[in-house]
Amino acid sequence: MKKSYSKFIALGSLVTLTLTYSCKKFLTQEPVGTLSSTVLASSAGVNGLLIGAYHMLSGFSNTYGTPWEGGIDNWTYGGIASDDAYKGSNTTDQAPNAPEIENHSLSSGNEYVLEKWTDMYNGIQRANDVIREIPLVKDGSITPAQGAELVAEARFCRGVFHMELAKVFRNAPYVDETITYSAGNFNLPNPGPIWDKIEGDFQAAMTGLPNLQPQIGRANHYAAEALLAYAYMFDHKYTSAIPLFTDVISTGTNSAGTHFALGPYEDNFNASHNNGPEAVFQVQMTVNDGSNQDGNPGLSLAEPSGTYTGCCGFYQPSITLGNAFQTVNGLPILGYTGGIPNANLTNIPNDHGYLINGTGDYTPGGVATTSSNVFKPTTNPLDPRLDWTVGRAGIPYLDWGLCGGELWSRGDVTPYNPIKNLFWHNAQASTTDNFEGWATNQDIANNYNLVRLADCYLLRAEAYVEGNQLDLAEADINVIRNRAANPAYWVHTYINNSNPDAGFTSTPAANYVINPYPTGYFSAQGQTTARYAVEMESQLETGMEGRRFFNLQRWDPIFGGHETAGFMAMVENAHITQDIKWLGANPVLQGHTFTGGKNELYPIPLIQMNDQPALKQNPGYQ
């Protein structure tokens, strides 16, 4: 029997009732087919509305386009738009919208951007429905204390939706429960950042939420505390963020009462270990519930082609990301030379331009001639997180077999395959479903880590660096590196390459060499080097998690960060230049550049600009 990985409340326990709708004009059309507030004025009705708000955290509503366009994992907005990843597949697949995001040529008419905007505001309205409905409950089914807690949960969800909008668009209207069609106050401006309003929602949620919840997927006090601290980091309020992260790290528990702890790195991206001890808050996904589309929407295209899935080859790790995992004496290679990040990195040998022959080696044209042209995985020293983040030819790929590299790519061939958040074959029946009935095993039950314990250490280290508390920053980074250095958590070779189900040996799959920073290294090298070290650790720890673009954005001084002027444009354009050099060609990136002062943000969707006259377009867009 297939196991159903369900949302935080069993899908059949309550009817999900909502006052909202999928709308083409999110605030200006009169809702149709709505339920009266009288019908919803009960504990069952309010909790049904809340379930609807939680459900929207996945980013799925499919209002204008397809489910993967607005997903919470931000594989497009935070992933392929950065130096983390390529769109993948072939040049024309998902064109023009996804290629435009990758190469920074998008306009305000981009469908993906419209879907993200609409999905988030649909979610906001669902959260506001909860807050508006609670005072109308007169049957005694909700006590004042219960009502306050439900409001806190709704404000948590509302904070997340607005935080997504602030990361992607920055200048987005803040919509609370007082904004309604009937009140006629829906034509809202977007005068600037809304971090203070987001912080207000998370502060209220933190105050009103308990430590324990009856279901693991419901937000608790510590989830709200971590998200408030995260919002402070985007708002560059470092001293405000530090004590919150410290409390989460030191005393925090999940909604079931389990204290947060760092365990095996890969467990964070394995559906069989959803809601593990490192998960401060995960957005819940489900499969085998009959919907064929309630798994992680951002993963529905992000599988190697022609393996245990029939499609689709999107969200492929970049050469730039792979090369970042090189080590010297167990430490990453830091710094910027001549304006190019890590300019002294060499290209990790990969199978680009090689094909597999009958013996399992990779050779030009698939024909082994001499040992000099047979590709085998590099013996260069590498950070062990590489092979949980990047699928490389000849390295065990979960329990699927040795990774096929370019053979598993699709269309415009690149050597690396997505692996983070993919399913294990031995758990395929219980953790996957056929997405929308056509994509075999591509509806995946992997929850999305909105914030995990490692994020709290990384972000606190960042705050410590900006406060010039370098020894404390070093200690936090070394917590992360010491976990990565545990050989039990590395990728290991198969007992039998022809039969991955036989299990793994204790032999590392590559030459993994990683060490913590020597005591006092940050203080001896100074704040600039310490900042580089924290930035690099973030890239290594959270690669392919949809965070990279927003980290670069946060560090750029255009929005208050402490890097040098033009930092984000420098990193992005170096990626384009070096990537084309290393690959030989990249049809999507070739001929394009990242424009500083513009591409740090996404455009306000044109349809919303036309419909909402108070909206102001982001700089550089029309």
C-alpha positions, 0 to 999 in steps of 0.5 A: 500500500502506498503511504500518503505524505499528508499536509499538517491536517489529514486531508479528509478531516475538514472541508477546506472552505475559503472566501478567496478565489483564483483571480485575474485581478487579485483585488478588483474583481468581486468574488464569485461563488463565495461562501457566506461568512455565516456558514464559515462562522465556526471552529470547522469553518475557520480552521478550514480557512486556515488550512487553505492559507497553509496550503498556499505556502507551497506557492501552488494555485495555477492561476495563470500558468503552471504549478512550478512557476510560483513554487515556494522553493524559488527554483527560478527566482532564487536559483536559475537567476543566480550562479547556482543553476541553469534552466536546463532542458533545451533552449526553447522549453518553457520559453520565453519566460524561464530563459528570460529569468535565467539571462536577466532579459525578462520584462513585466509581461513575464508569465512566471513573475505574474504567477508568483505575484498572484499566488502570494496575494491569493495566499495573503487573502486566505490568511486575511480571511481567517482573521476577518472570520474569527470575530464572527464566530458566535457559537462558542466553538472558538474560545478567545484564547483559541481565536488569538492563537488562530490569528497568530497562525494566520499572521505567520502565513501572511508574513511568509507570503509578504516576505516572498513578495519582498524578496522577489519584488521588494516594492510590493503593497502590504495587504492586511485584513482591512483591505477588501473589495467592499471597503473600496480600499484595494487600489494600494500603492507600493511606496517602498520596502515593507519589512517593518510590516513583515516584522510586525506579523512575525512579532505578533505570531511569535508572541501568540503561538505556543511551543507545541502544536497538535500537528507538526506542520503548524507554525510554533513560537520558534518558527515565527522567531526564526522568520522574524530574525530572517526578516531582520537580516533582510532589513539589516537589523543585525543586532535585533536578529542575533538574540532571536537566532540564539534563542532558536539555536539554544532552546528551540523545538519543533511543533512536536517538542523535538529540540533542533539539532544538526544531523545527516546533511542529506536528511534535510532533502529526503522525503522519508525524513520530512520534519526532522530535528533540523527543520525549524519550519518546513512547508508541507507537501503531500503525494498519493492523495488523489490530487496528482499535484500536491507535492513540491511544485518546484520539483515537478520538472527538476528530475534527470531525464530518462531515469526513474522519471520520463522528464524533464531535465530542468534546474541543473546545477551550474559549473560555477556552483560545482567549482565552488566546492574545491578545497585547499587544506580542507578550506574553501577558496575565498575572495575576489580577484580582478572583480571575478569571484574565485578567479583562481578556481580551476574547472573541476573535471567533468564529463562535458563532451564525453559519452559513456561506453560499455565499461562504464567509463566516459570517453569522447564519442563513446569509444575508449581509445587510450587511457588519456581520454577516458573520463573518470571523476576527479581526485581533486580535494572537494567539499563532501556537500558537493555530491549531495548538491550536484549530480556528477558522472560516475558518482553514486546518485542516491540509490539510483546507480552511478550518475549518468552526467550528460547522458541524463541531461536533456536538450542543451547538454550540461554535465551536472544533474539536479540531486538535492530534494530528489527521491530515493528509489527504494522509497519511490512508491511512498514519496512520489506520485505521477504529476498531473497524471503525465509526469511519472514519479515527478510529484515529490513529497519533499517538504521545503525547508523555509528555514532550518537550523543551519540557516540560523547558524549561517545568518547569525554568523553573518550578523556577527561579522557585520558587528565585527564579532569575528570569533563568534562568527567563526564558531558558528561557521565551524559548527556547519563545517564540522557537521559536513566533515563527519564521514558518516554523512558523506556519499559513499561508493556502492557495494556493487555498482550494478546493484545499488540496492545492495547498499554502500561501503564505508569508502568515500565516493570522492576525495573529500577533504574538509576542515573547520577554520583554525581558531582565530582565523577570522580575527587574524584575517579581518572582517573582509575575509570573514565576510567572504568566508560566511558568504562562501559557506552559505553558497556551499551549504544552501546551494540548489535551495533557491536562496542564492539570488536573494543572498546576493541581493541582501549583501549588495549595498544597493539595498543596504548590504556591506559588500562593495558597490555593484557586488551582485552584478559582478558575481552574476556577470562573472558567472556568465563569462566563466560559465560560457568559457568552461562549457564552450557555449551556453545558448541561454546565457550567451550574449546577455548580462546582468544590469546593476540597479535593475536586475536585483529585483523582478518587475511588477507584473504588467497586468497588475500595473495596468489594473492598479494605477497606484502601483509604481514599476521597479527601476529599469522596467516598463 
